[in-house]
Amino acid sequence: MHDAMGLLVLLLLPLAGVSGLPFYNGFYYSSSPVGNGHGEGLFNGVKLVVDTPQETLFSHQGANVTLPCRYHYAPALASPRPVRVKWWKLSENGAPEQDVLVAIGLRHRSFGDYQGRVRLRRDGEREASLEMQDLRLEDSGRYRCEVIDGLEDESGLVELELRGVVFPYQPPQGRYQLNFHEAQQACEEQGAAVASFEQLFRAWEEGLDWCNAGWLQDASVQYPIAQARRPCGGLGLAPGVRSYGSRHRRLHRYDVFCFAAALRGRVYYLEHPEKLTLAEAREACQEDGAQIATVGQLFAAWKFRGLDRCDAGWLADGSARYPVAHPRPNCGSLEPGVRSFGFPDPQSREYGVYCYRPR
């Protein structure tokens, strides 16, 4: 840097609504003389290094998690320097990037749905880790941690994934009845979200085999085939995730693949002296201090809690199903899974009920 420049001038713009908290405007200057008396400064070869984990972090819905991010200097500095830390979530499937948090010293601001749920970890020097509370399905994704020191900035990525299970879903009206927006609503009503391609592909690797095509998060329509067969594209096609490509979100209609995250609560079959109608089943769960379980909750309990019961029970959407973790005679097919009786007459008294109690 040329000597004629003299001292650099601090140029910061205030964040709207946050008094005194500066916002990065594309240029960052320092009001302090270059260096600190120890031969360290912005332009003397000291490098800022940001460390984040390479492996994916796994958690579950409703949990608290810390996204690790630390920084250091090479070579090390004799005294600390103030930095600005920014976290944001990267765009996926066409969604815009989301600002999560920006902080300078003890002052910070969080944004959007992250307000009140995120903060910087403060238990160590040069710590920039992000603490997140009450995880939601939409929190899955890639996050960037950026540390800005004067004119220098470095960043690292952290990937967060909620453990969950992918399941195909049809509404009571039958096969191929949902446009994309209706598919989103159907998954939400089951305590789930529309699955991403990555989630469906992982489920296929674990053995998911389903011949009906369903919507995915990016508005494409696909289906997973573990065993090639004539009704599902023919014997000539190799197993895999078959794709119809992108479809019109309003005009085209298919089933949907939903993703339900692992639960903190408990799903159980309610021991009751007699079978119930759908209305009686809802009431029975409420009397037991619970609520009737959704399809997503039953799948999550089967997948992550090993729920195993040969008795069919009502669920919140009016379907009747039962989970089998350990296949056995007189309990459906020889493969683990959630068996379905479809959508019986709500007045039928042939079923029990599965309830969900949050913890």
N, C-alpha and C positions, 0 to 999 in steps of 0.2 A: 504494500500500500504506500502511496506516495506521501512524503513528509508534509507536503503542502496541504494535505487534507486536514491536518490538525486533529482535533478531537471529533469523534463521531457524535452525531446528534440523535437523541432518542426520538423515534417517530412511532407512536402508538395511538391507535384509535380506541375509544372506550366501547365495551360491549353494551348494547342497548339494554337498559334496565338493570345493569350491574355497575354500581358506582365504583370507579377507580380500577376496574378490571380491564386490562388492555386486550385488544384483539389483533391477531396477526393479519396484516394487510398485504402480505406478499414481500415486504421488506422489513428487516429487523436491524436496528442500529443500537449501539451501546453508548451510553452517556459517560462511561468511565474511560479513562485512558487505556490504550491497548496495553495489556500485560498487567501484572499485579505486584510487581516488585520482586517476584521470584523467577523471572524469566519465563513466565507462562502467560499466554494470551491467545487471542483468536487466530493470529497469523504466524505463530512460531512453531508450527508442526504438531501441536497437541491435538489429538484426534478424539472426537466424541464417539462413543460406542454404545449402542443400545442392544440389550440382550433380552430375547423372548424365547420361549420353548418351541422346539421344532415339532414335537408331537402334539396331536389333537387332544384338547381337554374334553372330558366327558362328564356330564352331570345330568340331573333330572329336573322335571318341572317342579317349581316351588322351592327349589334349593337355593342356597347361597354359594357363590363361587368367586374365586380370585383369578383374574387374568394376569399372569406374571409379566412384569416389565421392569427392568433395572437398567441403569446406565453407569458408565464409568469413563475415565479418560486414559488415554495411552499416549505418552507416559502419564502416571498419576499426578494430580495437582496437589499442591501443599495446602490449599484452602478452597472451600466450595465456591461455586458461582451460581447465581440465580438462573433458573431455567423456566421455560414454559412447557407444560405437558398438554398434549391434545390426544383424545381418543375418539375414533369414529369407526362406524361399521361400514364395510365395503359393500358395494352394490352387488346384487345377485339376481339373476333372472329378470333383468330389466328394471329392477327397483332402484330408486336413487340412493346415493350414499346418505348415511344418517350420522349427524353429529351426536356424540354421546356425552363428552365432558371436556372442558378446558380448564386448566388451573395454573395459577402463578402463586407460588408460596402457599399460604394458607387459604387464599381466595380461590373459589372454583365456581363453575356454573355447569349444570347438567341440562339436557335438552329433551324435548318431546316425552315419549313414554318412559324415558330413563330417569326423569326427574323424581327425586326421592328414593331411587333404587340404586344409585351408583355413587361412589366416592373413591378418592385416592387413598391407597394404603399409606400409613404414616409411621410405621414401626421400624424404619431403617433409613440410613443415609443413602441418597441417590436411588430412592425407591419411586417408581412410577406405576406400580401395579394398580389395576382397577378392581375394586370390590363391587360385585353385583349381588343384589338381593332378590328373592322371590322370582326366580327365573320363569320366563314365559316361553311358549313354543317358538314365537318369532325371534327370540334372542339367539337362536342358533345361527352361526355364520362366522365370518372372518372379521377380525377387529385389528385396526392399526394403532399402534402406540407411537406417537411422535414426540421427541424431545428437542426443543429449540433453545440453543445457547448462543445469544448474539447473532452472528451471521451464519452460524452453523446449525444444521438440523439433521437428525438421523431418526430412523424409525424401524419398527419390527412388527411382524404379524403374529397374531394369536388366533387359533381356530377353536371355536367352542361348538360342541355338538351335544344335544340332548339325547340321551339314550331313549329309544322308542321302538315301536313296532309298526310296520306298514300293513294295512288290511284293505281289501277291496270292499266297496260299499255300493249297494243298490237301495233306492228308496222303496217305500211300500208300493208305488205304482209299477215297479218292475224294471226290466233291463233297458238301459240306454234312454233314460228319461231326464237327465240333468244337463243343462248347459253349464258353462264354466262357473258363472256366478252362483247358480244353484248348487253346484258341486262344492264350492267354498262354504256355503251356508250349511250344507249337509254334514260336512266334516266338523265344522264348529259345533253343531248341535250334538255331535258324538264325543265332545271333549277332545277334538283332534284338529289337525290342519291338513290341507292338501299336501301330499308328499312331493318332495323334489325328485328329480331323476336320480340323483346320487343315493337317496334313501331307498328308492325302488330297486336300483341296481344292487345295493347291498342286501336287500331282502331276497332278491333273486339268487344271489350267491349263497344265501342261507337256505335256499330251497323253495321259495315262494313260486307257485305255479298256478296261473290263473288265465283262463282263455278269453275272458271279456275285457275289452279295451276300456281304459279309464283315463280321466284327466289327471295331469300333473301340474305342479306349481307354475311352470312356465307356459301353461296353456297348450302344451303338446298332449297327444293322446297315445298311450303306449300300453303294453301288457307283457308280463313275464312268463316265459315258458321254460320249465326245467326239463320236461320230457316232450320231444317232438311227437305229434300225433295228427291224424288226418283232419279232425274238425278244427284244429288250431293252426292253420297255415300249411298243413300238409307235412308228410314225413320227410320231404326233401330239404326243409329249412332246419338249420342247426338250432339247438336251444339258445335262448338269449332273451333280451328285452326287445320285443318287436315294437316298431314305431309307425304310427299313422302320420307323424309330423304335426305341425301346428294346425289348429282348427279355429274356426270362428267362435269367439267366446260366447256369443249370444245365440247364434243360429244352430250350431251343431250340438248334438246330445249324445252323451255316453254315460258310463258309470264313473266312479272316481276312486283313486287310491288315496287313503287317508293315512296320516302319521300321528300316532298317539304316543306321548312321552311317558316314561316310567312314572309311577305314582308314588306320592308320599302317604296316601291314605290306604284303606283296606277295602277290597271287594270280597263279598262273601254270599253264599247261598243261605237265605233266611230259612231256618227251621220253623215250619208252620204246620199246624195239625191238619190242614186241608189245602187243596189247590185253590188258585185265586184267579179272578178276572184281572184284566189290566188295571182297572181303577182300584180294585182291592189290593193289588200288588203295590201300587204307589203308596197307598195309605199304610200298608203293613210296614214298609221301610221307614216311613215317617214316624210311626209309633215306636219303632226300634231305635230312634235317634239317628236315622240315616236318610238317604235318598236313593231312589231307584237308580241303578247303575246305567251308564251309557255303553254303547258298543265299544268305544275307544277304551273305556276303563276296564271292561271285561278282557279285551285283548291284551292290555298292558299287564293286568293281574296274571293272566295266563303266561305271558312271555317272561315276566321278571319276578313273579312271586310263585310260579309253578302251580297256579290254581288248577285243581283237577277235580271235576265233579261230573257225574254221569246224569245228573238231573237237569232237564231243560227248565229255564226260567225266563220270565219276562224281563225286558230291558226298556229303557226310557223311550225308545223310538217305536215301541209296539212290536218289536220282533221278539222271538223266543230262541234262545241259544244256550249252549253249555260248553265249558272249556275242558279239554282233555290233554293233560301233560304226559300221561302214561297210558298209551293205547292198550286196550284189553278187550276180550270178547264181550259182546253185547253192549258195546259202548261206541258204536260208530266205526269209522274206517281204522285202518292199522297205522295211520299217520297222526302225530300230534296236531292239534289245532282247535279252533273254535267252531263247533258244529252249529248249523242254523236250521231252524224249522220255518224260516220265512216270517211272514206277518199274519199270525192266526187271527181269527175273530176275537176282538177285544173282550167279548162276553164269555169266551171259552174258559172253562175251569179245568184245564188239563195241565197247567204249568205252575211252578213255584215262582220265585223272584230272586234276582241278584241285586243286592244292595251295596251302596258305597258309603263309607263313613270316613270323612277327612280326619287327619291326625293333627 
